[in-house]
C-alpha cells in the first residue's frame, strides 16, 4: 500500500493499524494526517507507547494521556478515580481521533485498559467510546516490556516460539480484546524511503521473513571488523546503557578543549515536563567540546538535518555561543535550541527547550528506534530479545555504513508469533487496497467530508 492510499483510508474515519518496514514512511503518513485534521480544526490526541517515541511525534505517552500511569490493572475504584479527574475527563470527552505510535511496545493489557477508560468517560459502549483509533508501528521491532508480577512469570514469553495464538493469549497489542473490537483496517506501507542499497534491503527482508540464507549471512559477516579497525567518529550501537555511558564519557574526557555546557529550560505542567525530559534524546545538561562526535535529536527541514544526523563539533558561534557542527559532507550547521512540546487543542501544556544534540560516540539500540543513520558501529553480541538486532541493522541506509564488532545468532531472529501474524496483516492490507480502490473519487470525498463534520471540524472550500 502506498502512503497516499493509506492517507485516503485514514481520512474516512476508519480505525487503522498503520504498519510497514522501517523506512516505509509511517511517521510521515501520520504527520500528513495530523496536518490534514488541523487544517480542518480537528485536533487529534497524539500519543505513543514510550516517552522517546512521544517526543518524535510531539505528543505524550498513552499512559499519561489516559490517566492510567503505571497501573497494570484497573478495578471499579480506579476507573471512577480516573473518570473523576476533571482534566482527564475533559481531554478524553473532546477527543475524536486518538493516535498511538510505536504500538509494538504497548502490551495487550494496556490497550484494553485505555479502551475501558475511554468508554467509561464517554459513557459510550462502542470501542474506545467511539473515538477513531490510529495504531502505528511494526511488530517486528521492539516488543512490550511487561512487568513480571502481571505476567505471572511469563514476561519473557516473547522469546519462545508462539504459533497460532488467538486474542487474549499474546502480550502484543493485537492480542487484546480492544484490538478485536475496533477491527482496524490494515494499512501496510510497502514503499522504502530509508535503505537505498538493494542487496542490504534483501538481507533485512530475509531477516523479517525468517528466510535468511548462507549468502545473506556471508553478506552481513563481510562487515565484521576488529576493535582496532573501528572508523573514527562513527556512532556505536549497544544493547545496554552501561556500555553507552562509558564510551561517551571516556571519549569526551580525551578531548583537550574547553567544556561548553548547555542547560535545558522548561515551562508548563511539571509531570508532563518530566515525561518530556525522559523521552528527550538530548540531556538536561549537554556538555560539548570542539571535536566531540554528536547526533542531532530532532528534524529541522530548514537547516537540512534530521533525528540521527551525525556531525562533529567544529566550533561555537561567536555571538550566540551555540555549537557549529560539520556533517559528513563537510557542511557547517549552527545548531540553535529547539522545543519539545505537548499540545492540546492548540495550547501548549508543557515545553522543554534544548540544543537538539547528544554525544554520539555511542547510543542504545532502544533509543535508535525511529532514526535513519548514515553509518554505525554495532556490537550485537549481547542481543537478548526478538527485534533488537533487526532494529539495529535497519537503522543504517546501506551496507557500506555498517560496521559489526560482534553479532550473536539471536540478532537474526524474529518472533515466530509476529511472523505468522504479519502474513495476515499483509493479506488484509491488500484486501483493503482492493475494497477502497472500488470506490469512486466522489464517494471517497464524501466519506472524508462526513468524518470531518462528525468531528466538529470545518470543511475546506
Secondary structure, DSSP 8 states (H G I E B T S, - for coil): --HHHHHHHHTTT--EEEEESTTS-HHHHHHHHHHHHHHTT---EEEESSHHHHHHHT-EEHHHHHT-TT-S---HHHHHHHHT-HHHHHHHHT-SEEEEE-GGGSBHHHHHHHHHHHHHHHT--SGGGG-EEEEE--TTS------HHHHTS-TTGGGS---S--TTS-SBGGGSHHHHHH--EEEEE---SS---HHHHHHHHHHHTT---HHHHHHHHTTB--GGG--TT--EEESSHHHHHHHHHHHHHH--S--EEEE-EEEE-HHHHHHHHHH-SS-SEEEE-TT-EEEE-S-BTTTTB-TT-EEEEEEE-TTT--EEEEETTS-EEE--EEEEEEEETTEEEEEEEEESEEE-SEEEHHHHTT--BS-EEEEETT--STTHHHHHHTTBSSGGGEEEEEE-GGGG---HHHHHHHHHHHHHHHHHHHHHHTS-HHHHHHHHHHHHHHTT-----
